[in-house]
């Protein structure tokens, strides 16, 4: 499951990745929405969730927190 959106001038991709022991991890990738610089500028993995929807929601929240906190350059 993947969700893409723009937030604070950044293009965000949040996705769920199946884990070996069961459940899903959320993975977030943040890039400049205007195309500079090339490639992702921030990547992070969130904790485990029992469903793909939960993992994507956690990744979305992590992206918004990182952008709001100024962790993304």
N, CA, C, O and CB atoms as a CASP TS submission, in Angstrom:
PFRMAT TS
TARGET T0000
AUTHOR 0000-0000-0000
METHOD Language model
MODEL 1
PARENT N/A
ATOM      1  N   UNK     1       0.849  -1.165   0.000  1.00  0.00           N
ATOM      2  CA  UNK     1       0.000   0.000   0.000  1.00  0.00           C
ATOM      3  C   UNK     1       0.899   1.233   0.000  1.00  0.00           C
ATOM      4  O   UNK     1       1.858   1.314   0.769  1.00  0.00           O
ATOM      5  CB  UNK     1      -0.969  -0.005   1.221  1.00  0.00           C
ATOM      6  N   UNK     2       0.583   2.185  -0.863  1.00  0.00           N
ATOM      7  CA  UNK     2       1.378   3.400  -1.004  1.00  0.00           C
ATOM      8  C   UNK     2       0.450   4.606  -1.056  1.00  0.00           C
ATOM      9  O   UNK     2      -0.621   4.553  -1.660  1.00  0.00           O
ATOM     10  CB  UNK     2       2.268   3.339  -2.272  1.00  0.00           C
ATOM     11  N   UNK     3       0.874   5.698  -0.414  1.00  0.00           N
ATOM     12  CA  UNK     3       0.132   6.951  -0.492  1.00  0.00           C
ATOM     13  C   UNK     3       1.128   8.060  -0.797  1.00  0.00           C
ATOM     14  O   UNK     3       2.167   8.165  -0.144  1.00  0.00           O
ATOM     15  CB  UNK     3      -0.656   7.239   0.836  1.00  0.00           C
ATOM     16  N   UNK     4       0.814   8.887  -1.788  1.00  0.00           N
ATOM     17  CA  UNK     4       1.662  10.017  -2.152  1.00  0.00           C
ATOM     18  C   UNK     4       0.880  11.302  -1.953  1.00  0.00           C
ATOM     19  O   UNK     4      -0.303  11.381  -2.286  1.00  0.00           O
ATOM     20  CB  UNK     4       2.164   9.897  -3.617  1.00  0.00           C
ATOM     21  N   UNK     5       1.559  12.319  -1.399  1.00  0.00           N
ATOM     22  CA  UNK     5       0.920  13.613  -1.193  1.00  0.00           C
ATOM     23  C   UNK     5       1.985  14.688  -1.063  1.00  0.00           C
ATOM     24  O   UNK     5       3.169  14.389  -0.909  1.00  0.00           O
ATOM     25  CB  UNK     5       0.011  13.591   0.056  1.00  0.00           C
ATOM     26  N   UNK     6       1.551  15.943  -1.125  1.00  0.00           N
ATOM     27  CA  UNK     6       2.461  17.064  -0.913  1.00  0.00           C
ATOM     28  C   UNK     6       2.150  17.697   0.430  1.00  0.00           C
ATOM     29  O   UNK     6       0.991  17.816   0.828  1.00  0.00           O
ATOM     30  CB  UNK     6       2.348  18.109  -2.058  1.00  0.00           C
ATOM     31  N   UNK     7       3.210  18.102   1.122  1.00  0.00           N
ATOM     32  CA  UNK     7       3.052  18.730   2.433  1.00  0.00           C
ATOM     33  C   UNK     7       4.206  19.698   2.651  1.00  0.00           C
ATOM     34  O   UNK     7       5.368  19.296   2.594  1.00  0.00           O
ATOM     35  CB  UNK     7       2.998  17.661   3.571  1.00  0.00           C
ATOM     36  N   UNK     8       3.907  20.941   2.893  1.00  0.00           N
ATOM     37  CA  UNK     8       4.934  21.934   3.207  1.00  0.00           C
ATOM     38  C   UNK     8       5.966  22.135   2.113  1.00  0.00           C
ATOM     39  O   UNK     8       7.121  22.445   2.407  1.00  0.00           O
ATOM     40  CB  UNK     8       5.630  21.547   4.454  1.00  0.00           C
ATOM     41  N   UNK     9       5.573  21.965   0.856  1.00  0.00           N
ATOM     42  CA  UNK     9       6.512  22.140  -0.246  1.00  0.00           C
ATOM     43  C   UNK     9       7.345  20.903  -0.546  1.00  0.00           C
ATOM     44  O   UNK     9       8.311  20.970  -1.307  1.00  0.00           O
ATOM     45  CB  UNK     9       7.421  23.279   0.052  1.00  0.00           C
ATOM     46  N   UNK    10       6.976  19.780   0.046  1.00  0.00           N
ATOM     47  CA  UNK    10       7.700  18.528  -0.170  1.00  0.00           C
ATOM     48  C   UNK    10       6.764  17.473  -0.744  1.00  0.00           C
ATOM     49  O   UNK    10       5.570  17.458  -0.445  1.00  0.00           O
ATOM     50  CB  UNK    10       8.331  18.027   1.147  1.00  0.00           C
ATOM     51  N   UNK    11       7.311  16.602  -1.563  1.00  0.00           N
ATOM     52  CA  UNK    11       6.572  15.448  -2.079  1.00  0.00           C
ATOM     53  C   UNK    11       6.846  14.284  -1.137  1.00  0.00           C
ATOM     54  O   UNK    11       8.001  13.932  -0.897  1.00  0.00           O
ATOM     55  CB  UNK    11       6.989  15.098  -3.566  1.00  0.00           C
ATOM     56  N   UNK    12       5.793  13.694  -0.610  1.00  0.00           N
ATOM     57  CA  UNK    12       5.923  12.628   0.387  1.00  0.00           C
ATOM     58  C   UNK    12       5.366  11.324  -0.183  1.00  0.00           C
ATOM     59  O   UNK    12       4.286  11.300  -0.773  1.00  0.00           O
ATOM     60  CB  UNK    12       5.187  13.008   1.708  1.00  0.00           C
ATOM     61  N   UNK    13       6.117  10.250   0.003  1.00  0.00           N
ATOM     62  CA  UNK    13       5.647   8.909  -0.329  1.00  0.00           C
ATOM     63  C   UNK    13       5.680   8.082   0.947  1.00  0.00           C
ATOM     64  O   UNK    13       6.738   7.879   1.542  1.00  0.00           O
ATOM     65  CB  UNK    13       6.522   8.251  -1.460  1.00  0.00           C
ATOM     66  N   UNK    14       4.521   7.613   1.357  1.00  0.00           N
ATOM     67  CA  UNK    14       4.404   6.765   2.553  1.00  0.00           C
ATOM     68  C   UNK    14       3.957   5.392   2.089  1.00  0.00           C
ATOM     69  O   UNK    14       2.997   5.269   1.329  1.00  0.00           O
ATOM     70  CB  UNK    14       3.393   7.369   3.612  1.00  0.00           C
ATOM     71  N   UNK    15       4.657   4.352   2.550  1.00  0.00           N
ATOM     72  CA  UNK    15       4.286   3.005   2.123  1.00  0.00           C
ATOM     73  C   UNK    15       4.417   2.005   3.253  1.00  0.00           C
ATOM     74  O   UNK    15       5.110   2.235   4.244  1.00  0.00           O
ATOM     75  CB  UNK    15       5.142   2.569   0.950  1.00  0.00           C
ATOM     76  N   UNK    16       3.733   0.892   3.074  1.00  0.00           N
ATOM     77  CA  UNK    16       3.784  -0.204   4.039  1.00  0.00           C
ATOM     78  C   UNK    16       4.656  -1.321   3.472  1.00  0.00           C
ATOM     79  O   UNK    16       4.508  -1.709   2.313  1.00  0.00           O
ATOM     80  CB  UNK    16       2.351  -0.729   4.369  1.00  0.00           C
ATOM     81  N   UNK    17       5.557  -1.830   4.293  1.00  0.00           N
ATOM     82  CA  UNK    17       6.453  -2.910   3.886  1.00  0.00           C
ATOM     83  C   UNK    17       6.209  -4.097   4.817  1.00  0.00           C
ATOM     84  O   UNK    17       6.303  -3.947   6.035  1.00  0.00           O
ATOM     85  CB  UNK    17       7.962  -2.453   3.927  1.00  0.00           C
ATOM     86  N   UNK    18       5.896  -5.276   4.266  1.00  0.00           N
ATOM     87  CA  UNK    18       5.683  -6.455   5.123  1.00  0.00           C
ATOM     88  C   UNK    18       6.956  -6.817   5.886  1.00  0.00           C
ATOM     89  O   UNK    18       8.059  -6.735   5.346  1.00  0.00           O
ATOM     90  CB  UNK    18       5.217  -7.659   4.279  1.00  0.00           C
ATOM     91  N   UNK    19       6.790  -7.218   7.144  1.00  0.00           N
ATOM     92  CA  UNK    19       7.917  -7.650   7.960  1.00  0.00           C
ATOM     93  C   UNK    19       7.936  -9.170   8.035  1.00  0.00           C
ATOM     94  O   UNK    19       6.898  -9.823   7.929  1.00  0.00           O
ATOM     95  CB  UNK    19       7.843  -7.034   9.375  1.00  0.00           C
ATOM     96  N   UNK    20       9.116  -9.718   8.217  1.00  0.00           N
ATOM     97  CA  UNK    20       9.285 -11.176   8.240  1.00  0.00           C
ATOM     98  C   UNK    20       8.456 -11.823   9.346  1.00  0.00           C
ATOM     99  O   UNK    20       7.820 -12.851   9.114  1.00  0.00           O
ATOM    100  CB  UNK    20      10.760 -11.534   8.423  1.00  0.00           C
ATOM    101  N   UNK    21       8.451 -11.250  10.523  1.00  0.00           N
ATOM    102  CA  UNK    21       7.739 -11.848  11.653  1.00  0.00           C
ATOM    103  C   UNK    21       6.250 -11.557  11.674  1.00  0.00           C
ATOM    104  O   UNK    21       5.559 -11.954  12.612  1.00  0.00           O
ATOM    105  CB  UNK    21       8.338 -11.374  12.922  1.00  0.00           C
ATOM    106  N   UNK    22       5.746 -10.876  10.665  1.00  0.00           N
ATOM    107  CA  UNK    22       4.336 -10.497  10.617  1.00  0.00           C
ATOM    108  C   UNK    22       4.170  -9.009  10.840  1.00  0.00           C
ATOM    109  O   UNK    22       5.032  -8.360  11.433  1.00  0.00           O
ATOM    110  CB  UNK    22       3.533 -11.275  11.655  1.00  0.00           C
ATOM    111  N   UNK    23       3.094  -8.490  10.378  1.00  0.00           N
ATOM    112  CA  UNK    23       2.837  -7.064  10.500  1.00  0.00           C
ATOM    113  C   UNK    23       3.527  -6.289   9.392  1.00  0.00           C
ATOM    114  O   UNK    23       4.040  -6.866   8.433  1.00  0.00           O
ATOM    115  CB  UNK    23       3.295  -6.556  11.858  1.00  0.00           C
ATOM    116  N   UNK    24       3.530  -4.985   9.539  1.00  0.00           N
ATOM    117  CA  UNK    24       4.059  -4.100   8.512  1.00  0.00           C
ATOM    118  C   UNK    24       4.846  -2.970   9.147  1.00  0.00           C
ATOM    119  O   UNK    24       4.566  -2.562  10.274  1.00  0.00           O
ATOM    120  CB  UNK    24       2.930  -3.543   7.644  1.00  0.00           C
ATOM    121  N   UNK    25       5.827  -2.468   8.423  1.00  0.00           N
ATOM    122  CA  UNK    25       6.568  -1.274   8.842  1.00  0.00           C
ATOM    123  C   UNK    25       6.196  -0.146   7.895  1.00  0.00           C
ATOM    124  O   UNK    25       5.974  -0.373   6.706  1.00  0.00           O
ATOM    125  CB  UNK    25       8.124  -1.523   8.847  1.00  0.00           C
ATOM    126  N   UNK    26       6.130   1.046   8.413  1.00  0.00           N
ATOM    127  CA  UNK    26       5.882   2.211   7.566  1.00  0.00           C
ATOM    128  C   UNK    26       7.208   2.786   7.112  1.00  0.00           C
ATOM    129  O   UNK    26       8.145   2.900   7.903  1.00  0.00           O
ATOM    130  CB  UNK    26       5.047   3.282   8.314  1.00  0.00           C
ATOM    131  N   UNK    27       7.291   3.145   5.853  1.00  0.00           N
ATOM    132  CA  UNK    27       8.495   3.759   5.303  1.00  0.00           C
ATOM    133  C   UNK    27       8.084   5.060   4.643  1.00  0.00           C
ATOM    134  O   UNK    27       7.131   5.099   3.866  1.00  0.00           O
ATOM    135  CB  UNK    27       9.219   2.809   4.288  1.00  0.00           C
ATOM    136  N   UNK    28       8.812   6.129   4.958  1.00  0.00           N
ATOM    137  CA  UNK    28       8.491   7.437   4.394  1.00  0.00           C
ATOM    138  C   UNK    28       9.688   7.955   3.605  1.00  0.00           C
ATOM    139  O   UNK    28      10.834   7.820   4.035  1.00  0.00           O
ATOM    140  CB  UNK    28       8.093   8.440   5.509  1.00  0.00           C
ATOM    141  N   UNK    29       9.413   8.542   2.459  1.00  0.00           N
ATOM    142  CA  UNK    29      10.419   9.182   1.607  1.00  0.00           C
ATOM    143  C   UNK    29       9.943  10.584   1.310  1.00  0.00           C
ATOM    144  O   UNK    29       8.809  10.784   0.875  1.00  0.00           O
ATOM    145  CB  UNK    29      10.663   8.377   0.286  1.00  0.00           C
ATOM    146  N   UNK    30      10.806  11.552   1.544  1.00  0.00           N
ATOM    147  CA  UNK    30      10.450  12.950   1.326  1.00  0.00           C
ATOM    148  C   UNK    30      11.425  13.549   0.322  1.00  0.00           C
ATOM    149  O   UNK    30      12.639  13.397   0.453  1.00  0.00           O
ATOM    150  CB  UNK    30      10.464  13.753   2.664  1.00  0.00           C
ATOM    151  N   UNK    31      10.881  14.231  -0.683  1.00  0.00           N
ATOM    152  CA  UNK    31      11.704  14.893  -1.694  1.00  0.00           C
ATOM    153  C   UNK    31      11.157  16.291  -1.921  1.00  0.00           C
ATOM    154  O   UNK    31      10.023  16.592  -1.550  1.00  0.00           O
ATOM    155  CB  UNK    31      11.730  14.082  -3.026  1.00  0.00           C
ATOM    156  N   UNK    32      11.962  17.135  -2.527  1.00  0.00           N
ATOM    157  CA  UNK    32      11.529  18.487  -2.858  1.00  0.00           C
ATOM    158  C   UNK    32      10.421  18.400  -3.901  1.00  0.00           C
ATOM    159  O   UNK    32      10.608  17.766  -4.939  1.00  0.00           O
ATOM    160  CB  UNK    32      12.721  19.350  -3.378  1.00  0.00           C
ATOM    161  N   UNK    33       9.282  19.017  -3.649  1.00  0.00           N
ATOM    162  CA  UNK    33       8.150  18.954  -4.567  1.00  0.00           C
ATOM    163  C   UNK    33       8.430  19.691  -5.873  1.00  0.00           C
ATOM    164  O   UNK    33       7.738  19.473  -6.867  1.00  0.00           O
ATOM    165  CB  UNK    33       6.913  19.531  -3.907  1.00  0.00           C
ATOM    166  N   UNK    34       9.429  20.552  -5.878  1.00  0.00           N
ATOM    167  CA  UNK    34       9.729  21.342  -7.062  1.00  0.00           C
ATOM    168  C   UNK    34      10.858  20.742  -7.881  1.00  0.00           C
ATOM    169  O   UNK    34      11.327  21.366  -8.833  1.00  0.00           O
ATOM    170  CB  UNK    34      10.080  22.752  -6.667  1.00  0.00           C
ATOM    171  N   UNK    35      11.304  19.542  -7.528  1.00  0.00           N
ATOM    172  CA  UNK    35      12.281  18.827  -8.324  1.00  0.00           C
ATOM    173  C   UNK    35      13.737  19.093  -8.014  1.00  0.00           C
ATOM    174  O   UNK    35      14.601  18.666  -8.779  1.00  0.00           O
ATOM    175  CB  UNK    35      12.056  19.130  -9.701  1.00  0.00           C
ATOM    176  N   UNK    36      14.049  19.777  -6.929  1.00  0.00           N
ATOM    177  CA  UNK    36      15.448  20.032  -6.559  1.00  0.00           C
ATOM    178  C   UNK    36      15.645  19.633  -5.118  1.00  0.00           C
ATOM    179  O   UNK    36      14.766  19.932  -4.310  1.00  0.00           O
ATOM    180  CB  UNK    36      15.837  21.525  -6.775  1.00  0.00           C
ATOM    181  N   UNK    37      16.689  19.006  -4.739  1.00  0.00           N
ATOM    182  CA  UNK    37      17.651  18.286  -5.569  1.00  0.00           C
ATOM    183  C   UNK    37      17.064  16.975  -6.051  1.00  0.00           C
ATOM    184  O   UNK    37      15.985  16.574  -5.613  1.00  0.00           O
ATOM    185  CB  UNK    37      18.948  18.031  -4.799  1.00  0.00           C
ATOM    186  N   UNK    38      17.766  16.308  -6.949  1.00  0.00           N
ATOM    187  CA  UNK    38      17.270  15.048  -7.483  1.00  0.00           C
ATOM    188  C   UNK    38      17.285  13.969  -6.410  1.00  0.00           C
ATOM    189  O   UNK    38      18.216  13.887  -5.608  1.00  0.00           O
ATOM    190  CB  UNK    38      18.104  14.610  -8.690  1.00  0.00           C
ATOM    191  N   UNK    39      16.264  13.159  -6.403  1.00  0.00           N
ATOM    192  CA  UNK    39      16.210  12.050  -5.467  1.00  0.00           C
ATOM    193  C   UNK    39      15.646  12.426  -4.115  1.00  0.00           C
ATOM    194  O   UNK    39      15.407  13.602  -3.841  1.00  0.00           O
ATOM    195  CB  UNK    39      17.562  11.482  -5.289  1.00  0.00           C
ATOM    196  N   UNK    40      15.430  11.425  -3.264  1.00  0.00           N
ATOM    197  CA  UNK    40      14.882  11.700  -1.933  1.00  0.00           C
ATOM    198  C   UNK    40      15.890  12.451  -1.065  1.00  0.00           C
ATOM    199  O   UNK    40      17.099  12.242  -1.169  1.00  0.00           O
ATOM    200  CB  UNK    40      14.470  10.391  -1.246  1.00  0.00           C
ATOM    201  N   UNK    41      15.378  13.315  -0.221  1.00  0.00           N
ATOM    202  CA  UNK    41      16.264  14.054   0.669  1.00  0.00           C
ATOM    203  C   UNK    41      16.101  13.614   2.120  1.00  0.00           C
ATOM    204  O   UNK    41      16.858  14.037   2.994  1.00  0.00           O
ATOM    205  CB  UNK    41      16.001  15.547   0.546  1.00  0.00           C
ATOM    206  N   UNK    42      15.115  12.767   2.369  1.00  0.00           N
ATOM    207  CA  UNK    42      14.880  12.273   3.725  1.00  0.00           C
ATOM    208  C   UNK    42      14.172  10.927   3.620  1.00  0.00           C
ATOM    209  O   UNK    42      13.194  10.799   2.883  1.00  0.00           O
ATOM    210  CB  UNK    42      14.036  13.293   4.572  1.00  0.00           C
ATOM    211  N   UNK    43      14.648   9.939   4.336  1.00  0.00           N
ATOM    212  CA  UNK    43      14.004   8.631   4.392  1.00  0.00           C
ATOM    213  C   UNK    43      14.004   8.141   5.830  1.00  0.00           C
ATOM    214  O   UNK    43      14.977   8.333   6.559  1.00  0.00           O
ATOM    215  CB  UNK    43      14.718   7.612   3.461  1.00  0.00           C
ATOM    216  N   UNK    44      12.920   7.512   6.233  1.00  0.00           N
ATOM    217  CA  UNK    44      12.842   6.971   7.589  1.00  0.00           C
ATOM    218  C   UNK    44      11.878   5.796   7.612  1.00  0.00           C
ATOM    219  O   UNK    44      10.971   5.696   6.786  1.00  0.00           O
ATOM    220  CB  UNK    44      12.398   8.059   8.597  1.00  0.00           C
ATOM    221  N   UNK    45      12.094   4.909   8.577  1.00  0.00           N
ATOM    222  CA  UNK    45      11.197   3.786   8.790  1.00  0.00           C
ATOM    223  C   UNK    45      10.537   3.968  10.148  1.00  0.00           C
ATOM    224  O   UNK    45      11.188   4.332  11.128  1.00  0.00           O
ATOM    225  CB  UNK    45      11.956   2.423   8.704  1.00  0.00           C
ATOM    226  N   UNK    46       9.237   3.710  10.190  1.00  0.00           N
ATOM    227  CA  UNK    46       8.506   3.833  11.450  1.00  0.00           C
ATOM    228  C   UNK    46       8.412   2.459  12.105  1.00  0.00           C
ATOM    229  O   UNK    46       8.882   1.465  11.552  1.00  0.00           O
ATOM    230  CB  UNK    46       7.086   4.435  11.219  1.00  0.00           C
ATOM    231  N   UNK    47       7.820   2.412  13.249  1.00  0.00           N
ATOM    232  CA  UNK    47       7.678   1.156  13.974  1.00  0.00           C
ATOM    233  C   UNK    47       6.663   0.225  13.342  1.00  0.00           C
ATOM    234  O   UNK    47       6.040   0.569  12.338  1.00  0.00           O
ATOM    235  CB  UNK    47       7.290   1.427  15.395  1.00  0.00           C
ATOM    236  N   UNK    48       6.495  -0.949  13.922  1.00  0.00           N
ATOM    237  CA  UNK    48       5.593  -1.951  13.362  1.00  0.00           C
ATOM    238  C   UNK    48       4.116  -1.594  13.557  1.00  0.00           C
ATOM    239  O   UNK    48       3.739  -0.917  14.514  1.00  0.00           O
ATOM    240  CB  UNK    48       5.876  -3.298  13.989  1.00  0.00           C
ATOM    241  N   UNK    49       3.304  -2.066  12.629  1.00  0.00           N
ATOM    242  CA  UNK    49       1.850  -1.907  12.707  1.00  0.00           C
ATOM    243  C   UNK    49       1.217  -3.224  12.264  1.00  0.00           C
ATOM    244  O   UNK    49       1.802  -3.941  11.452  1.00  0.00           O
ATOM    245  CB  UNK    49       1.348  -0.700  11.815  1.00  0.00           C
ATOM    246  N   UNK    50       0.042  -3.554  12.777  1.00  0.00           N
ATOM    247  CA  UNK    50      -0.578  -4.825  12.413  1.00  0.00           C
ATOM    248  C   UNK    50      -1.180  -4.841  11.002  1.00  0.00           C
ATOM    249  O   UNK    50      -1.368  -5.913  10.427  1.00  0.00           O
ATOM    250  CB  UNK    50      -1.646  -5.157  13.408  1.00  0.00           C
ATOM    251  N   UNK    51      -1.481  -3.669  10.444  1.00  0.00           N
ATOM    252  CA  UNK    51      -2.104  -3.607   9.117  1.00  0.00           C
ATOM    253  C   UNK    51      -1.321  -2.654   8.207  1.00  0.00           C
ATOM    254  O   UNK    51      -0.599  -1.785   8.696  1.00  0.00           O
ATOM    255  CB  UNK    51      -3.585  -3.151   9.229  1.00  0.00           C
ATOM    256  N   UNK    52      -1.462  -2.812   6.889  1.00  0.00           N
ATOM    257  CA  UNK    52      -0.792  -1.875   5.984  1.00  0.00           C
ATOM    258  C   UNK    52      -1.325  -0.446   6.144  1.00  0.00           C
ATOM    259  O   UNK    52      -0.566   0.517   6.032  1.00  0.00           O
ATOM    260  CB  UNK    52      -0.965  -2.335   4.535  1.00  0.00           C
ATOM    261  N   UNK    53      -2.609  -0.314   6.401  1.00  0.00           N
ATOM    262  CA  UNK    53      -3.190   1.012   6.592  1.00  0.00           C
ATOM    263  C   UNK    53      -2.583   1.713   7.811  1.00  0.00           C
ATOM    264  O   UNK    53      -2.311   2.913   7.776  1.00  0.00           O
ATOM    265  CB  UNK    53      -4.713   0.907   6.748  1.00  0.00           C
ATOM    266  N   UNK    54      -2.379   0.964   8.867  1.00  0.00           N
ATOM    267  CA  UNK    54      -1.764   1.512  10.073  1.00  0.00           C
ATOM    268  C   UNK    54      -0.327   1.940   9.832  1.00  0.00           C
ATOM    269  O   UNK    54       0.108   2.982  10.321  1.00  0.00           O
ATOM    270  CB  UNK    54      -1.813   0.495  11.195  1.00  0.00           C
ATOM    271  N   UNK    55       0.411   1.132   9.076  1.00  0.00           N
ATOM    272  CA  UNK    55       1.804   1.462   8.770  1.00  0.00           C
ATOM    273  C   UNK    55       1.894   2.723   7.919  1.00  0.00           C
ATOM    274  O   UNK    55       2.764   3.564   8.149  1.00  0.00           O
ATOM    275  CB  UNK    55       2.486   0.292   8.050  1.00  0.00           C
ATOM    276  N   UNK    56       1.006   2.864   6.939  1.00  0.00           N
ATOM    277  CA  UNK    56       1.003   4.059   6.096  1.00  0.00           C
ATOM    278  C   UNK    56       0.620   5.288   6.917  1.00  0.00           C
ATOM    279  O   UNK    56       1.211   6.355   6.748  1.00  0.00           O
ATOM    280  CB  UNK    56       0.032   3.885   4.908  1.00  0.00           C
ATOM    281  N   UNK    57      -0.352   5.147   7.796  1.00  0.00           N
ATOM    282  CA  UNK    57      -0.756   6.273   8.657  1.00  0.00           C
ATOM    283  C   UNK    57       0.402   6.716   9.555  1.00  0.00           C
ATOM    284  O   UNK    57       0.607   7.912   9.757  1.00  0.00           O
ATOM    285  CB  UNK    57      -1.978   5.880   9.526  1.00  0.00           C
ATOM    286  N   UNK    58       1.155   5.757  10.090  1.00  0.00           N
ATOM    287  CA  UNK    58       2.309   6.111  10.921  1.00  0.00           C
ATOM    288  C   UNK    58       3.385   6.803  10.090  1.00  0.00           C
ATOM    289  O   UNK    58       4.026   7.742  10.563  1.00  0.00           O
ATOM    290  CB  UNK    58       2.889   4.858  11.599  1.00  0.00           C
ATOM    291  N   UNK    59       3.586   6.347   8.859  1.00  0.00           N
ATOM    292  CA  UNK    59       4.573   6.976   7.978  1.00  0.00           C
ATOM    293  C   UNK    59       4.145   8.394   7.607  1.00  0.00           C
ATOM    294  O   UNK    59       4.982   9.295   7.552  1.00  0.00           O
ATOM    295  CB  UNK    59       4.773   6.133   6.708  1.00  0.00           C
ATOM    296  N   UNK    60       2.859   8.601   7.353  1.00  0.00           N
ATOM    297  CA  UNK    60       2.351   9.944   7.057  1.00  0.00           C
ATOM    298  C   UNK    60       2.602  10.888   8.230  1.00  0.00           C
ATOM    299  O   UNK    60       3.085  12.006   8.046  1.00  0.00           O
ATOM    300  CB  UNK    60       0.846   9.893   6.732  1.00  0.00           C
ATOM    301  N   UNK    61       2.276  10.435   9.418  1.00  0.00           N
ATOM    302  CA  UNK    61       2.476  11.263  10.605  1.00  0.00           C
ATOM    303  C   UNK    61       3.954  11.565  10.824  1.00  0.00           C
ATOM    304  O   UNK    61       4.308  12.686  11.191  1.00  0.00           O
ATOM    305  CB  UNK    61       1.894  10.572  11.839  1.00  0.00           C
ATOM    306  N   UNK    62       4.818  10.581  10.605  1.00  0.00           N
ATOM    307  CA  UNK    62       6.262  10.794  10.760  1.00  0.00           C
ATOM    308  C   UNK    62       6.775  11.822   9.761  1.00  0.00           C
ATOM    309  O   UNK    62       7.635  12.638  10.092  1.00  0.00           O
ATOM    310  CB  UNK    62       7.021   9.472  10.588  1.00  0.00           C
ATOM    311  N   UNK    63       6.253  11.786   8.547  1.00  0.00           N
ATOM    312  CA  UNK    63       6.659  12.758   7.524  1.00  0.00           C
ATOM    313  C   UNK    63       6.262  14.169   7.933  1.00  0.00           C
ATOM    314  O   UNK    63       7.066  15.096   7.839  1.00  0.00           O
ATOM    315  CB  UNK    63       6.030  12.407   6.162  1.00  0.00           C
ATOM    316  N   UNK    64       5.040  14.330   8.381  1.00  0.00           N
ATOM    317  CA  UNK    64       4.568  15.668   8.776  1.00  0.00           C
ATOM    318  C   UNK    64       5.346  16.195   9.979  1.00  0.00           C
ATOM    319  O   UNK    64       5.674  17.380  10.035  1.00  0.00           O
ATOM    320  CB  UNK    64       3.063  15.634   9.101  1.00  0.00           C
ATOM    321  N   UNK    65       5.643  15.321  10.939  1.00  0.00           N
ATOM    322  CA  UNK    65       6.440  15.741  12.099  1.00  0.00           C
ATOM    323  C   UNK    65       7.836  16.171  11.672  1.00  0.00           C
ATOM    324  O   UNK    65       8.340  17.195  12.133  1.00  0.00           O
ATOM    325  CB  UNK    65       6.532  14.606  13.130  1.00  0.00           C
ATOM    326  N   UNK    66       8.465  15.390  10.789  1.00  0.00           N
ATOM    327  CA  UNK    66       9.827  15.707  10.339  1.00  0.00           C
ATOM    328  C   UNK    66       9.869  17.035   9.583  1.00  0.00           C
ATOM    329  O   UNK    66      10.790  17.830   9.770  1.00  0.00           O
ATOM    330  CB  UNK    66      10.369  14.581   9.445  1.00  0.00           C
ATOM    331  N   UNK    67       8.881  17.273   8.736  1.00  0.00           N
ATOM    332  CA  UNK    67       8.837  18.521   7.986  1.00  0.00           C
ATOM    333  C   UNK    67       8.583  19.698   8.913  1.00  0.00           C
ATOM    334  O   UNK    67       9.257  20.724   8.815  1.00  0.00           O
ATOM    335  CB  UNK    67       7.760  18.459   6.904  1.00  0.00           C
ATOM    336  N   UNK    68       7.618  19.557   9.810  1.00  0.00           N
ATOM    337  CA  UNK    68       7.290  20.633  10.748  1.00  0.00           C
ATOM    338  C   UNK    68       8.446  20.934  11.700  1.00  0.00           C
ATOM    339  O   UNK    68       8.633  22.083  12.100  1.00  0.00           O
ATOM    340  CB  UNK    68       6.047  20.268  11.549  1.00  0.00           C
ATOM    341  N   UNK    69       9.222  19.914  12.066  1.00  0.00           N
ATOM    342  CA  UNK    69      10.332  20.101  12.998  1.00  0.00           C
ATOM    343  C   UNK    69      11.593  20.622  12.305  1.00  0.00           C
ATOM    344  O   UNK    69      12.580  20.932  12.972  1.00  0.00           O
ATOM    345  CB  UNK    69      10.640  18.791  13.703  1.00  0.00           C
ATOM    346  N   UNK    70      11.571  20.721  10.975  1.00  0.00           N
ATOM    347  CA  UNK    70      12.725  21.224  10.250  1.00  0.00           C
ATOM    348  C   UNK    70      13.818  20.199  10.059  1.00  0.00           C
ATOM    349  O   UNK    70      14.965  20.570   9.808  1.00  0.00           O
ATOM    350  CB  UNK    70      13.279  22.398  10.951  1.00  0.00           C
ATOM    351  N   UNK    71      13.500  18.910  10.169  1.00  0.00           N
ATOM    352  CA  UNK    71      14.492  17.860  10.006  1.00  0.00           C
ATOM    353  C   UNK    71      14.815  17.589   8.537  1.00  0.00           C
ATOM    354  O   UNK    71      15.802  16.919   8.233  1.00  0.00           O
ATOM    355  CB  UNK    71      14.008  16.592  10.667  1.00  0.00           C
ATOM    356  N   UNK    72      13.994  18.103   7.635  1.00  0.00           N
ATOM    357  CA  UNK    72      14.173  17.885   6.197  1.00  0.00           C
ATOM    358  C   UNK    72      14.845  19.112   5.617  1.00  0.00           C
ATOM    359  O   UNK    72      14.362  20.232   5.784  1.00  0.00           O
ATOM    360  CB  UNK    72      12.810  17.599   5.481  1.00  0.00           C
ATOM    361  N   UNK    73      15.957  18.901   4.938  1.00  0.00           N
ATOM    362  CA  UNK    73      16.686  20.031   4.327  1.00  0.00           C
ATOM    363  C   UNK    73      16.421  20.101   2.858  1.00  0.00           C
ATOM    364  O   UNK    73      16.945  20.983   2.177  1.00  0.00           O
ATOM    365  CB  UNK    73      18.185  19.918   4.571  1.00  0.00           C
TER
END
